[in-house]
Amino acid sequence: MKRAFLILFVLAVIGGGAGTYYLRRGGGEVQINAAPISRGEIIDTVGSTGTLQAVTTVQVGSQVSGNISWLGADFNSIVKEGQVIARLDPSLFQAQMDQSKANLLKAQADVARSKADVDRNRVALVDSQQKYTRAKELSAKQLITQQDLDSAKLAVDTADSALQSSIAAQNSSQASVVQAQASLSQAQVNLDHCTINAPIDGIVIQRSVDVGQTVAASMQAPTLFVIAADLTKMQVNANIDEADVGRIRPQQNVTFRVDAYPGEEFQGSVAQIRLQPVVVQNVTTYATIINVPNPQLKLKPGMTANLRVQIARRADVLRVPNAALRFRPTAEMFTALNQPVPPEAQGGRGGNRNAGGQGGFGGRNAGAAPEPATAASPTASTGPVAKAAPSASDKPKAPAEPASAPSLQARGGGTDGAPGAGRRGSGEGRGGGFGGGGAGGPGGTDGGDRQARMLERLKTMSPDEQKQFIARMKERGVDTTAFESAIAPEPKGKGGKTTAKGGSTRNCSASLRPSC
């Protein structure tokens, strides 16, 4: 029972709320939000988003592979240039260095041995040369045979060859010494690279390794730390759309906010517009660098900045809200405010097109001002109006002009039925009635021709289609008197002849009476 009562109570509350909403909605209440025109400052800006980053950021890596044996810095550690922040296990590189030292000692020993060989061969060459000289003297006195002289000459040549070989060996040994020294230097450098030093003064904003982790530097140097030089000076890397980049100039003021401090606005200035385009999903943007001071270290690297670049600024000017410039009042609003409804608000956006409909239809009064015509008076002539004569055509007569039709007044004099020297009327607006006015001929008008075509089309419709057409015209704010008269039964005159009250067959307008 309680459950049923609760359900009924909830349904009643919902129904009452819905009924109140629809009653208020259908009550015709008009709400208008008003805002005063103020005087102050206006700013033309270009909006974008960007990412905060340090001005100088260095990635510290390792040039050698090995295991991390010690770390001397962590996140947010302030480091100085040259400070040791990490060490790799140096045992492998120490062994390579020891081996390079041994190779160097061996090469130096080979150089000393080759030098001794050179000295010995040089002494042997001198001895053989002396013996050859003595043999030549003895051979000249024929004290020795020719064979002994040839043997002395061979000994000189052999000693000279041995000396050249020892000199070449000495040079090779010296080259080996240089090579061993280079290997030792390389081993020393690798051993020194096991100690990672800070390249700049700054703060560690990223640490990518831990103690015991193995780093491999075979293809590229692995990143161990990321150090920001000075966080008191930062920059925003913003992406400006190609439609707005032409308005950006260096030194323009920039204001931005970050989510961390929603109530605080930060200042900056444009430093550089980079020429490299960035295309993402067919959207082209250009990177714009904005310098930002950060003395209180509130801004952190990686924050998203919602920024506005100030293009122009004007002070002490009248300010109107943008919504007011887009406001289009309706007739109901004027009625609710007890104000007269302007003509442009009655017939849609553009008002009535019946403005300026002069001339084009012959009349008696030349040059008279146009006046609205009524059904009983299709023209503004002050003379007597003849009754309609029977038409020679079998077609029925068109109905009299609607009350909203413009005055068809001739600007040049003439008798009934004579063409007047009228001018084309101007039709302003989009949603109003049909324009009147003559084109300087025997009664033809632009608006009238259009209305005549619509009347002819209306006659070819079925009764249901005619009703729907007239309903649509009423929704657009168009006077439908002529269309309703065209589909209404026409009165019969005496003798079965059709007459148009107050009309004139001789002055029948071709635009409004196509059947004349």
KACOR-V671527 format. One record per residue. N is the residue number from 0. RES is the residue in one small letter. PSI is psi in degrees with one decimal (NA if undefined). OMEGA is omega in whole degrees, -180 to 180 (999 if undefined). Layout:
# KACOR-V671527
<<N;RES;PSI;OMEGA> <N;RES;PSI;OMEGA>>
This chain:
# KACOR-V671527
<<0;m;-45.9;178> <1;k;-38.7;-180> <2;r;-43.1;178> <3;a;-40.9;178> <4;f;-39.1;179> <5;l;-40.9;179> <6;i;-43.2;179> <7;l;-38.0;180> <8;f;-42.5;179> <9;v;-42.5;179> <10;l;-37.4;178> <11;a;-42.2;179> <12;v;-43.4;179> <13;i;-44.3;179> <14;g;-40.9;178> <15;g;-41.6;178> <16;g;-43.8;179> <17;a;-40.4;178> <18;g;-42.7;177> <19;t;-41.5;180> <20;y;-45.8;-178> <21;y;-33.1;176> <22;l;-45.1;178> <23;r;-35.9;-180> <24;r;-39.2;-179> <25;g;-0.7;-177> <26;g;-5.1;179> <27;g;17.4;179> <28;e;135.8;-180> <29;v;123.0;179> <30;q;128.0;-179> <31;i;123.1;177> <32;n;122.2;-179> <33;a;144.9;177> <34;a;134.0;-178> <35;p;151.9;174> <36;i;123.3;-176> <37;s;168.7;177> <38;r;130.3;-178> <39;g;-145.1;-174> <40;e;138.6;175> <41;i;146.2;-176> <42;i;131.8;173> <43;d;119.2;-174> <44;t;161.9;172> <45;v;121.7;-177> <46;g;149.1;178> <47;s;179.1;176> <48;t;153.4;179> <49;g;178.0;-178> <50;t;131.7;177> <51;l;141.5;177> <52;q;159.3;179> <53;a;153.3;-180> <54;v;-45.0;179> <55;t;121.7;179> <56;t;127.0;-178> <57;v;130.5;174> <58;q;118.0;-178> <59;v;121.4;-180> <60;g;-170.5;-179> <61;s;133.1;178> <62;q;-10.8;-179> <63;v;159.4;179> <64;s;151.6;179> <65;g;-178.1;179> <66;n;141.0;177> <67;i;116.5;-180> <68;s;-18.9;-178> <69;w;141.3;177> <70;l;131.5;-179> <71;g;8.4;179> <72;a;153.7;180> <73;d;-175.5;177> <74;f;140.5;178> <75;n;15.8;177> <76;s;132.7;176> <77;i;123.2;-175> <78;v;158.1;177> <79;k;159.8;180> <80;e;130.0;-179> <81;g;-6.5;-180> <82;q;138.6;179> <83;v;122.3;-179> <84;i;-11.5;178> <85;a;156.0;176> <86;r;142.1;173> <87;l;160.6;179> <88;d;117.0;-173> <89;p;4.8;-173> <90;s;-44.1;-179> <91;l;-42.5;-178> <92;f;-27.8;175> <93;q;-40.2;178> <94;a;-41.7;178> <95;q;-35.7;179> <96;m;-41.9;178> <97;d;-42.6;178> <98;q;-38.7;179> <99;s;-35.6;176> <100;k;-42.8;179> <101;a;-41.9;178> <102;n;-35.1;179> <103;l;-41.8;178> <104;l;-40.8;179> <105;k;-42.7;180> <106;a;-37.9;178> <107;q;-37.2;177> <108;a;-39.3;177> <109;d;-36.1;178> <110;v;-41.5;179> <111;a;-39.9;179> <112;r;-42.6;179> <113;s;-30.4;178> <114;k;-40.1;177> <115;a;-39.8;178> <116;d;-38.7;179> <117;v;-42.9;180> <118;d;-43.1;-180> <119;r;-44.2;180> <120;n;-31.8;177> <121;r;-40.8;177> <122;v;-41.3;180> <123;a;-37.2;179> <124;l;-39.7;179> <125;v;-41.6;180> <126;d;-44.5;-179> <127;s;-33.3;178> <128;q;-39.9;178> <129;q;-42.3;179> <130;k;-37.0;-180> <131;y;-37.7;178> <132;t;-43.5;180> <133;r;-38.2;-180> <134;a;-36.5;179> <135;k;-38.2;179> <136;e;-43.8;179> <137;l;-36.9;180> <138;s;-33.1;177> <139;a;-30.5;178> <140;k;3.6;-180> <141;q;38.9;177> <142;l;-18.5;177> <143;i;163.9;-178> <144;t;169.8;179> <145;q;-30.5;180> <146;q;-39.7;178> <147;d;-36.0;177> <148;l;-38.9;178> <149;d;-36.9;179> <150;s;-38.7;178> <151;a;-38.7;177> <152;k;-39.0;179> <153;l;-38.2;179> <154;a;-35.9;177> <155;v;-45.0;-179> <156;d;-39.1;-180> <157;t;-42.7;179> <158;a;-37.3;178> <159;d;-40.0;178> <160;s;-42.0;179> <161;a;-36.2;179> <162;l;-42.8;180> <163;q;-38.2;179> <164;s;-42.2;180> <165;s;-34.2;177> <166;i;-41.0;178> <167;a;-39.9;178> <168;a;-35.6;178> <169;q;-41.9;178> <170;n;-41.2;178> <171;s;-39.3;179> <172;s;-37.8;178> <173;q;-38.0;176> <174;a;-38.0;177> <175;s;-35.3;177> <176;v;-43.0;179> <177;v;-42.1;179> <178;q;-41.5;179> <179;a;-36.8;177> <180;q;-38.7;178> <181;a;-42.4;177> <182;s;-38.3;178> <183;l;-38.9;178> <184;s;-41.1;178> <185;q;-43.1;177> <186;a;-36.6;178> <187;q;-40.5;178> <188;v;-44.9;178> <189;n;-39.2;178> <190;l;-37.4;178> <191;d;-32.9;179> <192;h;-11.8;174> <193;c;-15.0;176> <194;t;118.3;-177> <195;i;123.2;180> <196;n;153.2;177> <197;a;126.3;-178> <198;p;-25.3;-177> <199;i;167.3;171> <200;d;133.0;180> <201;g;-158.5;-179> <202;i;139.7;-179> <203;v;117.8;179> <204;i;-7.6;178> <205;q;135.8;173> <206;r;123.6;-171> <207;s;-4.0;-176> <208;v;163.8;175> <209;d;168.4;179> <210;v;133.7;-179> <211;g;-11.5;-180> <212;q;142.5;180> <213;t;130.6;177> <214;v;139.4;-179> <215;a;123.2;-178> <216;a;38.7;-177> <217;s;-47.8;-177> <218;m;-41.9;180> <219;q;159.7;-177> <220;a;123.3;177> <221;p;146.1;-179> <222;t;121.1;178> <223;l;-42.9;-178> <224;f;158.0;170> <225;v;121.2;-176> <226;i;127.4;174> <227;a;133.6;-173> <228;a;-53.7;-174> <229;d;111.1;-178> <230;l;-2.6;175> <231;t;-13.6;175> <232;k;114.8;-177> <233;m;176.5;178> <234;q;154.1;178> <235;v;126.9;176> <236;n;98.1;-176> <237;a;149.3;178> <238;n;109.5;-178> <239;i;131.9;-180> <240;d;151.3;-177> <241;e;-22.2;178> <242;a;-20.9;-177> <243;d;-9.5;-173> <244;v;-23.4;179> <245;g;-15.9;-180> <246;r;-4.5;-178> <247;i;134.6;179> <248;r;151.0;175> <249;p;152.2;178> <250;q;8.5;174> <251;q;144.1;-180> <252;n;144.5;-179> <253;v;133.8;173> <254;t;141.8;-179> <255;f;163.1;177> <256;r;154.4;175> <257;v;155.1;-178> <258;d;-24.9;-179> <259;a;-30.5;179> <260;y;76.8;-174> <261;p;-25.0;-178> <262;g;4.6;-176> <263;e;138.9;-180> <264;e;132.9;-178> <265;f;153.9;-176> <266;q;154.7;176> <267;g;-175.5;179> <268;s;147.7;180> <269;v;126.9;-180> <270;a;-36.8;-173> <271;q;140.0;170> <272;i;107.7;-176> <273;r;142.5;-175> <274;l;-6.9;-179> <275;q;117.4;180> <276;p;148.4;176> <277;v;116.9;-177> <278;v;118.8;178> <279;v;113.7;-179> <280;q;49.0;178> <281;n;17.8;176> <282;v;120.6;-177> <283;t;126.7;177> <284;t;163.2;179> <285;y;133.8;-179> <286;a;129.0;178> <287;t;124.4;-178> <288;i;129.9;-178> <289;i;120.9;178> <290;n;134.8;-176> <291;v;123.4;173> <292;p;142.6;-178> <293;n;62.7;-175> <294;p;-30.1;-178> <295;q;3.7;179> <296;l;32.8;176> <297;k;-36.1;-178> <298;l;134.9;-178> <299;k;149.7;176> <300;p;137.6;179> <301;g;-7.4;179> <302;m;147.5;177> <303;t;125.4;-178> <304;a;125.0;173> <305;n;102.5;-168> <306;l;160.7;175> <307;r;123.1;178> <308;v;123.8;-178> <309;q;114.6;179> <310;i;-46.0;-179> <311;a;153.4;-179> <312;r;134.3;176> <313;r;136.5;-178> <314;a;150.5;175> <315;d;57.5;177> <316;v;161.0;177> <317;l;134.4;-177> <318;r;129.7;178> <319;v;132.3;179> <320;p;145.9;179> <321;n;-31.4;180> <322;a;-31.3;179> <323;a;-32.0;179> <324;l;-21.8;179> <325;r;4.8;-175> <326;f;132.9;177> <327;r;100.5;-178> <328;p;151.7;178> <329;t;170.0;179> <330;a;-34.1;179> <331;e;-35.2;179> <332;m;-42.6;178> <333;f;-37.8;179> <334;t;-41.2;179> <335;a;-29.0;179> <336;l;5.5;179> <337;n;44.3;179> <338;q;149.7;179> <339;p;143.7;-179> <340;v;121.3;178> <341;p;156.0;180> <342;p;-36.1;-178> <343;e;-19.0;178> <344;a;-11.1;-178> <345;q;-39.1;-174> <346;g;26.0;-180> <347;g;-154.5;-175> <348;r;-40.9;-171> <349;g;-2.5;-179> <350;g;-164.8;-176> <351;n;137.9;179> <352;r;2.9;-176> <353;n;8.6;179> <354;a;138.6;173> <355;g;33.3;179> <356;g;84.9;-179> <357;q;152.2;168> <358;g;-174.2;175> <359;g;-10.0;-179> <360;f;121.8;-174> <361;g;138.1;179> <362;g;176.1;-177> <363;r;-41.2;-175> <364;n;110.2;-178> <365;a;131.4;173> <366;g;14.2;179> <367;a;154.1;179> <368;a;145.5;-179> <369;p;141.1;178> <370;e;152.6;178> <371;p;134.7;180> <372;a;153.8;177> <373;t;175.9;180> <374;a;-29.7;180> <375;a;-15.5;-178> <376;s;87.9;-179> <377;p;-19.5;177> <378;t;165.0;179> <379;a;18.8;-180> <380;s;141.5;179> <381;t;-4.8;180> <382;g;173.8;178> <383;p;148.3;-178> <384;v;124.6;-180> <385;a;150.8;176> <386;k;158.7;-178> <387;a;134.5;177> <388;a;154.5;179> <389;p;141.1;-178> <390;s;146.6;177> <391;a;-18.3;-179> <392;s;154.4;177> <393;d;-12.0;-178> <394;k;147.3;179> <395;p;156.4;179> <396;k;146.9;176> <397;a;153.4;180> <398;p;164.2;179> <399;a;161.5;-178> <400;e;147.2;176> <401;p;164.9;-178> <402;a;-23.5;-178> <403;s;-2.7;-180> <404;a;147.4;-179> <405;p;161.9;177> <406;s;126.3;-180> <407;l;88.3;-172> <408;q;134.7;178> <409;a;132.2;176> <410;r;-23.1;175> <411;g;144.6;-176> <412;g;162.0;178> <413;g;164.6;179> <414;t;174.9;179> <415;d;129.4;178> <416;g;-13.3;180> <417;a;143.2;-180> <418;p;137.1;179> <419;g;155.5;180> <420;a;65.2;-177> <421;g;171.8;176> <422;r;158.3;-177> <423;r;128.9;179> <424;g;151.1;-180> <425;s;127.7;177> <426;g;111.9;-178> <427;e;146.6;179> <428;g;168.1;-176> <429;r;-28.6;-171> <430;g;11.7;-174> <431;g;-158.6;-179> <432;g;-162.1;-177> <433;f;139.7;-176> <434;g;143.4;176> <435;g;-164.1;178> <436;g;144.7;-177> <437;g;164.7;178> <438;a;19.6;178> <439;g;13.1;-179> <440;g;-162.8;-178> <441;p;66.5;170> <442;g;24.1;180> <443;g;133.4;179> <444;t;153.0;178> <445;d;-51.7;-180> <446;g;-37.8;180> <447;g;-41.4;178> <448;d;-40.7;179> <449;r;-41.6;180> <450;q;-36.7;178> <451;a;-41.9;178> <452;r;-39.2;179> <453;m;-35.8;177> <454;l;-42.1;177> <455;e;-40.2;178> <456;r;-34.7;-179> <457;l;-35.8;-179> <458;k;-23.3;-179> <459;t;-4.3;-179> <460;m;160.6;173> <461;s;163.1;-180> <462;p;-39.9;179> <463;d;-41.7;179> <464;e;-35.5;178> <465;q;-40.6;178> <466;k;-42.8;179> <467;q;-38.6;180> <468;f;-45.1;-180> <469;i;-36.1;179> <470;a;-39.9;179> <471;r;-37.8;179> <472;m;-35.8;177> <473;k;-38.0;178> <474;e;-31.3;179> <475;r;-3.6;178> <476;g;19.0;-178> <477;v;139.2;177> <478;d;121.9;-175> <479;t;19.2;-178> <480;t;-43.4;-179> <481;a;-37.6;-179> <482;f;-39.7;178> <483;e;-37.3;178> <484;s;-31.5;-178> <485;a;-30.9;-178> <486;i;-5.3;179> <487;a;154.0;176> <488;p;135.4;-177> <489;e;138.7;179> <490;p;150.4;-180> <491;k;136.1;176> <492;g;-171.9;178> <493;k;140.1;178> <494;g;15.8;177> <495;g;13.4;-179> <496;k;140.5;-180> <497;t;131.0;178> <498;t;151.1;175> <499;a;115.0;-175> <500;k;128.0;179> <501;g;6.8;-178> <502;g;174.1;179> <503;s;119.0;-178> <504;t;-32.1;180> <505;r;-30.9;179> <506;n;20.8;-177> <507;c;125.4;-179> <508;s;130.8;179> <509;a;-23.9;-179> <510;s;-29.6;-177> <511;l;-20.5;179> <512;r;80.4;-178> <513;p;-17.6;-177> <514;s;-4.6;-179> <515;c;NA;999>>
